[in-house]
Amino acid sequence: MMTDDPEVKEKGRTPLEDIETTEDVRIAADPLERVIGQDEAVRLARIAASQRRHLLLVGPPGTGKSMIAQALALHLARPTEEIRVVHNPENPERPMVELKNDSEVEKELESRGFAEGEFIDPKEAPVNVAERLGYRCSSCGAYSPPRESFCPNCSRAKLAQIRSTANNPFGDILGGLMEVTMGQMAGRERVTTTRKRFGKEEVVVFERAGDMIGVLDQAALEKRREFEKESPRKVIVPLRRNPFVLATGASETELLGDVRHDPYGGHPQLGTQPYDRVIAGAIHSAHQGVLFVDELPHLGHMQRFILTAMQEKRFPISGRNPQSAGASVRVDSVPCDFIFVGACNIQDLQHILSPLRSRINGGGYEVLVETVMPDTPENRSKLIQFVAQEIVMDGKVPHATKDAVHLIVEEARKRAKVVDNRDKSLTLRLRELGGLIRAAGDLATGEKARYIEADHIRSAMRTARPVEDQIKERYGSYMGGMSKDISTSEKESSPYHYWNYHVHDDRRGYG
């Protein structure tokens, strides 16, 4: 039966009555349109993307908070700046920051590509060059990668410079030893020679480039010299990057960046220079993108660093281990202009620092996400879209039939009533519902069924249950399960154990 609901059809959604399987369901191209039932949060996310505002999403797990944050990031323009740290010859422990816009980066890549010269097959190079670079065996003429010291064809060292040992009384010993040694040292990284081109002699450099040989003519060499004159630098936040950064807060290094330890303390000859040991943090990688922190209160004291970064839009990178050689290194004014999206549960709201909340309110929005939506034709079509999305994103389970989707919709009604005590509603605690879909899909896959059928959904409802429900079914109650799960030794030895307190008090004489 075809639906006549104009609101459903106007928005391009697929009513349940119009499908045979979830293959017939249209999945929205806009990632924000794939968020189900969070209309207010989606509206504010669109504003946040266009106006660069912050968001705090509050609500129970599985209601789409992470999905909203990721979808918001996809609505942002591509990053236009690359962040680098540059060697400071006057004070190496204070590397400088260098920002390059996208046009500058593209020009530089083009120039560097020109400075790399051309690449040729080793067989196209002059024989003596191929041998000196370690590509050609001087004994049999076979070609092989330079990482192989011995020729795979004749098993001799590729460079057999020690040809004659006849006049040496230890020639039979030294000859073999030197052959092995030279085999291990075979090949050079670069060979400089000359060639005639267009009737003119020019210097040309051949250098190793993996399985190929790089050829640098006079123009490429001059371009490379220009680059070598520049101060050494390191890209810490590349131009081509993911605009969505998930910060776990596992450590200050992960969130704020660090300077790697060097046992040689940045010694000019032995160690690694400070600029090359700088590591960007999540707040820097999120520059011009979205920094998402799930379970925000778990950051603890590190929330104040987020606050500072939001205010200043810059945050220094310094060595965070006082015992490390990187402790004395600091890079100031590293850009971190991001949109902050935090998420937490209602019970954890009190653990968010007040100044951080104030900063979000002053430059963004706080949203209490929905846990149910009204049971209307339009919302049922949204739920059908969710089922199709879960199946497509999983990629390992088949599509579902109309009857199977009917059962999922009915389960959504039931959960809205049981969990949130809402009649005529559909649950938006979709993570658990997605688990039910995947469990049913696994059953269908195991049976090699073409589609997820209604029976697969019913079976999944029986098997994909929380373990607390399984305990109650088997033992009558959660506490009853606990009493059955303890060992005999615990029952016998500890008068303080729950079992002895509440069950065997009469036997122990404590009652």
C-alpha positions as CSV (number, residue, x, y, z in Angstrom):
1,M,0.0,0.0,0.0
2,M,1.4,3.4,-1.0
3,T,1.4,6.2,1.6
4,D,-0.4,9.5,0.9
5,D,1.4,11.4,3.7
6,P,2.6,14.6,1.9
7,E,5.3,15.4,4.5
8,V,7.0,12.1,4.1
9,K,7.1,12.3,0.3
10,E,8.0,16.0,0.2
11,K,11.2,15.3,2.2
12,G,12.2,12.5,-0.1
13,R,11.9,9.8,2.6
14,T,10.9,6.2,1.9
15,P,7.7,5.0,3.7
16,L,7.7,1.5,5.0
17,E,4.7,0.6,2.8
18,D,6.7,1.5,-0.4
19,I,9.6,-0.9,0.1
20,E,10.2,-4.6,-0.2
21,T,13.6,-4.5,1.4
22,T,16.0,-1.9,2.7
23,E,17.7,-1.9,-0.7
24,D,14.8,0.4,-1.8
25,V,15.6,3.0,0.9
26,R,17.2,6.3,-0.2
27,I,20.2,7.2,2.0
28,A,20.7,10.9,2.2
29,A,23.9,12.3,0.7
30,D,24.1,15.1,3.4
31,P,25.7,13.5,6.5
32,L,23.6,15.7,8.8
33,E,20.4,14.4,7.2
34,R,21.5,10.9,8.2
35,V,21.2,11.9,11.9
36,I,17.8,10.5,13.1
37,G,15.4,12.4,15.3
38,Q,17.8,15.2,16.5
39,D,16.3,18.1,14.6
40,E,17.3,20.8,17.0
41,A,20.8,19.5,17.4
42,V,21.2,19.3,13.6
43,R,19.9,22.8,13.1
44,L,22.4,24.2,15.6
45,A,25.2,22.0,14.0
46,R,24.5,23.7,10.7
47,I,24.8,27.1,12.4
48,A,28.0,26.0,14.1
49,A,29.5,25.0,10.8
50,S,28.6,28.2,9.0
51,Q,29.3,30.6,11.9
52,R,32.1,28.7,13.5
53,R,30.4,28.2,16.9
54,H,31.1,25.7,19.6
55,L,28.7,22.9,20.7
56,L,28.1,21.0,23.9
57,L,25.9,17.9,23.3
58,V,24.4,16.4,26.5
59,G,22.5,13.1,26.6
60,P,22.8,9.3,27.1
61,P,25.1,7.2,25.0
62,G,24.0,6.0,21.6
63,T,21.8,9.0,20.7
64,G,24.0,10.3,17.8
65,K,26.3,12.9,19.5
66,S,29.4,11.6,17.8
67,M,27.6,11.3,14.5
68,I,26.5,15.0,14.7
69,A,30.1,16.1,15.4
70,Q,31.5,14.2,12.4
71,A,28.7,15.4,10.1
72,L,29.4,19.0,11.2
73,A,33.1,18.6,10.2
74,L,32.1,17.5,6.7
75,H,30.1,20.8,6.3
76,L,33.3,22.9,6.8
77,A,35.5,24.2,4.0
78,R,38.8,22.4,3.4
79,P,41.7,23.6,5.5
80,T,43.7,26.3,3.8
81,E,46.8,26.4,6.1
82,E,49.7,24.1,6.7
83,I,51.6,24.4,10.0
84,R,55.4,23.9,10.1
85,V,58.2,24.3,12.6
86,V,61.4,25.9,11.3
87,H,64.9,25.5,12.7
88,N,66.1,28.6,14.6
89,P,69.9,28.8,14.0
90,E,70.3,31.5,16.7
91,N,68.4,29.4,19.3
92,P,67.7,25.8,18.2
93,E,65.6,25.1,21.3
94,R,63.1,27.8,20.2
95,P,62.0,26.6,16.8
96,M,59.8,29.1,14.8
97,V,56.3,28.6,13.4
98,E,55.7,28.9,9.7
99,L,52.2,29.1,8.2
100,K,51.7,28.3,4.5
101,N,48.4,28.8,2.7
102,D,47.2,26.3,0.1
103,S,48.4,28.2,-3.0
104,E,51.9,28.5,-1.4
105,V,52.0,24.8,-0.6
106,E,50.9,23.9,-4.1
107,K,53.6,26.0,-5.7
108,E,56.2,24.7,-3.4
109,L,55.2,21.1,-4.1
110,E,55.4,21.8,-7.8
111,S,58.9,23.3,-7.4
112,R,60.1,20.5,-5.2
113,G,58.8,18.0,-7.7
114,F,60.9,19.8,-10.3
115,A,63.9,19.6,-8.0
116,E,63.5,15.8,-7.7
117,G,64.3,15.5,-11.4
118,E,63.2,12.5,-13.5
119,F,63.2,8.8,-12.7
120,I,64.5,6.1,-15.0
121,D,64.8,2.3,-15.0
122,P,68.3,1.2,-13.9
123,K,68.7,-0.5,-17.3
124,E,68.4,2.9,-19.0
125,A,71.3,4.3,-17.0
126,P,74.9,4.1,-18.1
127,V,76.4,0.7,-17.2
128,N,79.1,2.2,-14.9
129,V,76.5,4.3,-13.1
130,A,74.2,1.3,-12.6
131,E,77.1,-0.7,-11.1
132,R,78.3,2.1,-8.8
133,L,74.8,2.6,-7.5
134,G,74.5,-1.1,-6.8
135,Y,71.8,-1.9,-9.4
136,R,74.0,-4.0,-11.7
137,C,76.3,-6.9,-10.9
138,S,79.8,-6.2,-12.2
139,S,80.5,-9.9,-12.6
140,C,77.5,-11.2,-14.7
141,G,75.6,-8.0,-15.6
142,A,72.3,-9.0,-14.0
143,Y,70.1,-6.3,-12.5
144,S,68.7,-6.3,-9.0
145,P,67.6,-3.8,-6.3
146,P,70.5,-2.0,-4.5
147,R,69.4,-3.3,-1.1
148,E,70.7,-6.8,-2.2
149,S,74.5,-6.8,-1.7
150,F,75.0,-10.0,-3.5
151,C,73.8,-10.8,-7.0
152,P,70.8,-13.2,-7.0
153,N,72.0,-14.5,-10.4
154,C,75.6,-15.4,-9.7
155,S,75.8,-15.1,-5.9
156,R,78.8,-12.9,-6.0
157,A,79.3,-9.5,-4.5
158,K,77.9,-6.9,-7.0
159,L,81.0,-4.7,-6.7
160,A,84.1,-7.0,-7.0
161,Q,86.7,-4.2,-6.8
162,I,89.3,-6.7,-5.5
163,R,89.9,-8.6,-8.6
164,S,93.4,-9.9,-8.2
165,T,95.2,-11.2,-5.2
166,A,97.8,-13.4,-6.9
167,N,100.8,-11.5,-5.7
168,N,99.6,-11.4,-2.1
169,P,100.6,-14.4,0.1
170,F,97.3,-14.1,1.9
171,G,95.4,-13.5,-1.2
172,D,93.1,-16.5,-0.8
173,I,92.0,-15.3,2.6
174,L,92.0,-11.6,2.0
175,G,90.3,-11.9,-1.3
176,G,87.3,-13.7,0.0
177,L,87.1,-11.4,3.1
178,M,87.2,-8.3,1.0
179,E,84.7,-9.6,-1.5
180,V,82.2,-10.1,1.3
181,T,83.0,-6.7,2.8
182,M,82.8,-4.9,-0.5
183,G,79.5,-6.8,-1.2
184,Q,78.1,-5.4,2.0
185,M,79.3,-1.9,1.1
186,A,78.3,-2.3,-2.5
187,G,76.7,0.7,-4.2
188,R,76.8,4.4,-3.5
189,E,73.8,6.7,-2.9
190,R,74.8,9.2,-5.6
191,V,77.1,9.3,-8.6
192,T,78.1,12.6,-10.2
193,T,79.2,12.6,-13.9
194,T,78.8,14.6,-17.1
195,R,76.9,14.1,-20.3
196,K,76.4,15.9,-23.6
197,R,73.0,17.3,-24.2
198,F,72.0,19.5,-27.1
199,G,75.7,19.6,-28.1
200,K,76.7,21.0,-24.6
201,E,78.3,19.2,-21.8
202,E,76.6,19.4,-18.4
203,V,76.9,18.0,-14.9
204,V,74.3,15.3,-14.1
205,V,73.7,13.4,-10.8
206,F,72.3,9.9,-10.6
207,E,71.0,8.9,-7.2
208,R,69.2,5.9,-5.7
209,A,65.4,6.2,-5.6
210,G,64.1,2.8,-4.5
211,D,63.9,0.5,-7.4
212,M,64.4,3.4,-9.8
213,I,67.3,5.9,-10.4
214,G,66.7,9.6,-10.0
215,V,68.4,11.8,-12.6
216,L,69.1,15.5,-11.7
217,D,70.2,17.7,-14.5
218,Q,71.7,21.2,-14.1
219,A,68.3,22.9,-13.7
220,A,67.1,20.4,-11.0
221,L,70.4,20.7,-9.2
222,E,70.2,24.5,-9.0
223,K,66.6,24.2,-7.7
224,R,67.7,21.8,-5.1
225,R,70.5,24.1,-4.0
226,E,67.9,26.9,-3.5
227,F,65.9,24.6,-1.2
228,E,69.0,23.6,0.8
229,K,69.8,27.2,1.5
230,E,66.5,27.5,3.4
231,S,66.3,26.7,7.1
232,P,65.4,23.1,7.8
233,R,61.7,22.7,8.6
234,K,59.1,20.0,9.5
235,V,55.4,19.9,8.6
236,I,53.5,19.1,11.8
237,V,50.0,19.8,10.5
238,P,49.7,19.0,6.8
239,L,47.4,20.9,4.4
240,R,45.6,17.7,3.3
241,R,44.1,16.4,6.6
242,N,40.9,15.2,8.1
243,P,38.9,18.2,9.5
244,F,37.5,16.0,12.2
245,V,39.8,15.2,15.2
246,L,38.7,13.0,18.0
247,A,40.6,13.8,21.2
248,T,40.6,11.1,23.8
249,G,42.6,12.9,26.5
250,A,44.7,9.7,27.0
251,S,47.6,12.0,27.8
252,E,48.7,15.6,27.6
253,T,51.0,14.6,24.7
254,E,48.1,13.4,22.7
255,L,46.0,16.5,23.4
256,L,48.6,19.2,23.5
257,G,51.6,18.0,21.6
258,D,55.2,17.2,22.8
259,V,58.9,17.2,21.9
260,R,60.4,13.7,21.5
261,H,63.3,12.7,23.7
262,D,66.7,12.6,22.2
263,P,69.4,10.8,24.2
264,Y,72.1,13.0,22.5
265,G,70.2,16.2,23.5
266,G,70.1,17.6,20.0
267,H,73.8,17.4,19.4
268,P,74.5,18.9,16.0
269,Q,76.4,15.8,14.8
270,L,74.9,12.9,16.7
271,G,71.4,14.0,17.8
272,T,68.2,15.1,16.1
273,Q,67.6,18.8,16.0
274,P,64.8,20.1,18.3
275,Y,62.5,21.3,15.4
276,D,62.5,17.8,14.0
277,R,61.3,16.3,17.3
278,V,58.2,18.5,17.7
279,I,54.9,16.6,17.7
280,A,51.5,18.4,17.2
281,G,48.7,17.7,19.6
282,A,45.0,17.1,18.8
283,I,44.2,20.8,19.4
284,H,46.7,21.7,16.6
285,S,45.7,19.0,14.2
286,A,42.1,20.3,14.5
287,H,43.1,23.8,13.2
288,Q,40.4,25.0,10.9
289,G,38.4,21.9,11.7
290,V,36.4,20.2,14.5
291,L,37.9,19.1,17.8
292,F,35.6,16.5,19.3
293,V,35.9,15.3,22.9
294,D,33.5,12.6,23.9
295,E,32.9,12.1,27.6
296,L,34.3,15.6,28.2
297,P,34.5,15.4,32.0
298,H,37.0,12.6,31.7
299,L,39.6,15.1,30.6
300,G,39.7,16.3,34.2
301,H,42.2,19.1,34.7
302,M,43.1,19.1,31.0
303,Q,39.8,20.9,30.3
304,R,41.6,24.2,31.2
305,F,44.0,23.7,28.3
306,I,41.0,23.4,26.0
307,L,39.6,26.6,27.4
308,T,42.9,28.5,26.8
309,A,43.2,27.2,23.3
310,M,39.6,28.2,22.5
311,Q,40.3,31.7,23.9
312,E,43.7,32.4,22.3
313,K,43.3,30.2,19.1
314,R,47.0,29.5,19.7
315,F,48.8,27.1,22.1
316,P,52.5,26.4,22.5
317,I,54.1,23.0,22.1
318,S,56.7,22.1,24.7
319,G,58.4,19.0,26.1
320,R,56.2,17.5,28.7
321,N,58.5,15.1,30.4
322,P,60.9,17.0,32.8
323,Q,63.4,14.1,32.5
324,S,63.5,14.4,28.7
325,A,65.9,16.4,26.5
326,G,62.8,17.9,25.0
327,A,61.8,19.6,28.3
328,S,63.8,22.7,27.3
329,V,62.3,23.0,23.8
330,R,59.3,25.2,23.3
331,V,57.4,26.4,20.1
332,D,55.3,29.4,20.8
333,S,52.1,30.7,19.0
334,V,51.2,27.4,17.2
335,P,47.7,28.0,15.6
336,C,44.7,26.0,16.9
337,D,41.6,27.8,15.6
338,F,39.0,25.0,15.9
339,I,35.3,24.4,16.4
340,F,35.0,22.7,19.7
341,V,32.3,20.0,20.1
342,G,32.0,18.3,23.5
343,A,29.7,15.5,24.6
344,C,28.7,14.1,28.0
345,N,26.0,12.3,29.9
346,I,23.5,14.3,32.0
347,Q,25.0,12.9,35.3
348,D,28.5,14.1,34.3
349,L,27.5,17.7,33.4
350,Q,28.5,18.9,36.9
351,H,32.1,17.8,36.3
352,I,32.6,20.2,33.4
353,L,34.6,23.3,34.4
354,S,32.5,26.4,34.7
355,P,34.8,28.6,32.7
356,L,34.7,26.1,29.8
357,R,30.9,26.0,29.9
358,S,30.9,29.8,29.9
359,R,33.2,29.8,26.9
360,I,30.9,27.4,25.0
361,N,27.8,29.5,25.9
362,G,29.5,32.7,24.9
363,G,30.5,31.4,21.5
364,G,28.1,28.6,20.8
365,Y,25.3,26.4,22.0
366,E,24.4,23.7,24.6
367,V,22.0,21.1,23.4
368,L,20.1,18.4,25.3
369,V,19.7,15.7,22.7
370,E,16.4,13.8,22.4
371,T,15.9,10.2,23.5
372,V,12.6,9.6,21.7
373,M,10.6,11.0,18.8
374,P,6.9,10.9,18.1
375,D,5.6,7.8,16.3
376,T,4.6,9.5,13.1
377,P,4.8,8.4,9.4
378,E,7.7,10.8,8.8
379,N,9.6,9.5,11.9
380,R,9.0,5.9,11.0
381,S,10.5,6.6,7.6
382,K,13.5,8.1,9.4
383,L,13.9,4.9,11.4
384,I,13.7,2.9,8.2
385,Q,16.5,5.1,6.8
386,F,18.5,4.3,10.0
387,V,18.1,0.6,9.5
388,A,19.3,0.9,5.9
389,Q,22.3,3.1,7.0
390,E,23.4,0.6,9.6
391,I,23.3,-2.3,7.2
392,V,25.3,-0.3,4.5
393,M,27.8,1.0,7.0
394,D,28.4,-2.4,8.5
395,G,29.0,-3.9,5.1
396,K,28.9,-7.5,6.4
397,V,25.2,-8.2,6.7
398,P,22.5,-8.5,4.1
399,H,19.6,-6.1,3.7
400,A,16.3,-6.5,5.6
401,T,12.8,-7.4,4.4
402,K,9.8,-5.2,5.0
403,D,8.6,-7.7,7.7
404,A,11.9,-7.5,9.5
405,V,11.8,-3.7,9.5
406,H,8.3,-3.8,10.9
407,L,9.6,-5.7,13.9
408,I,12.5,-3.3,14.4
409,V,10.0,-0.4,14.4
410,E,7.9,-2.2,16.9
411,E,10.9,-2.8,19.1
412,A,11.7,0.9,18.9
413,R,8.2,1.6,20.2
414,K,8.6,-0.9,23.0
415,R,12.0,0.6,24.1
416,A,10.6,4.1,24.1
417,K,7.9,2.9,26.5
418,V,10.1,0.8,28.7
419,V,13.2,3.0,29.0
420,D,11.7,6.5,28.7
421,N,8.1,5.8,29.7
422,R,6.8,7.5,26.5
423,D,3.7,6.3,24.7
424,K,3.3,6.7,20.9
425,S,7.0,7.3,20.5
426,L,10.1,5.7,18.9
427,T,13.4,5.4,20.8
428,L,16.4,7.4,19.7
429,R,18.8,5.2,21.8
430,L,19.9,3.9,18.4
431,R,23.2,2.2,19.3
432,E,21.4,-0.7,21.0
433,L,19.0,-0.9,18.1
434,G,21.9,-1.0,15.7
435,G,23.3,-3.9,17.7
436,L,20.0,-5.7,17.2
437,I,20.2,-5.2,13.5
438,R,23.8,-6.5,13.3
439,A,23.0,-9.5,15.5
440,A,20.1,-10.4,13.2
441,G,22.3,-9.8,10.2
442,D,24.9,-12.2,11.6
443,L,22.3,-14.9,12.0
444,A,21.1,-14.4,8.4
445,T,24.7,-14.5,7.1
446,G,25.3,-17.7,9.1
447,E,22.3,-19.3,7.4
448,K,23.4,-17.8,4.0
449,A,20.1,-16.1,3.7
450,R,19.6,-13.5,1.0
451,Y,17.9,-11.0,3.4
452,I,17.4,-10.4,7.1
453,E,13.9,-11.9,7.8
454,A,11.5,-11.4,10.6
455,D,12.6,-14.7,12.2
456,H,16.2,-13.4,12.4
457,I,15.0,-10.3,14.3
458,R,13.1,-12.5,16.7
459,S,16.1,-14.7,17.3
460,A,18.4,-11.7,17.8
461,M,16.0,-10.3,20.4
462,R,16.4,-13.5,22.4
463,T,20.2,-13.7,22.0
464,A,21.4,-10.1,21.8
465,R,20.3,-9.1,25.3
466,P,22.2,-7.4,28.1
467,V,23.8,-9.9,30.5
468,E,21.8,-8.4,33.4
469,D,18.6,-9.6,31.7
470,Q,20.1,-13.0,31.2
471,I,21.0,-13.2,34.9
472,K,17.5,-12.2,36.0
473,E,16.0,-14.9,33.7
474,R,18.3,-17.6,35.0
475,Y,18.5,-16.8,38.7
476,G,15.3,-14.7,39.3
477,S,17.2,-11.6,40.3
478,Y,20.6,-9.9,40.0
479,M,21.4,-10.5,43.7
480,G,20.4,-14.1,43.3
481,G,22.9,-14.5,40.5
482,M,25.6,-13.0,42.6
483,S,25.0,-15.5,45.4
484,K,25.2,-18.4,43.0
485,D,28.4,-17.1,41.4
486,I,30.6,-17.0,44.5
487,S,32.9,-19.9,45.3
488,T,32.5,-22.4,48.1
489,S,35.7,-21.1,49.8
490,E,34.2,-17.6,49.8
491,K,31.0,-18.9,51.5
492,E,33.0,-20.8,54.1
493,S,35.8,-18.5,55.0
494,S,34.6,-14.9,55.1
495,P,32.0,-13.9,57.7
496,Y,31.9,-10.5,56.0
497,H,30.8,-11.8,52.6
498,Y,27.4,-10.8,51.3
499,W,26.4,-14.5,51.3
500,N,27.2,-15.0,55.0
501,Y,25.8,-11.7,56.0
502,H,22.4,-12.2,54.4
503,V,21.9,-15.9,53.8
504,H,23.8,-17.8,56.3
505,D,23.6,-15.4,59.3
506,D,21.8,-18.0,61.3
507,R,24.4,-20.7,60.7
508,R,27.3,-18.3,61.6
509,G,25.6,-16.9,64.6
510,Y,25.5,-13.3,63.5
511,G,21.7,-13.0,63.3
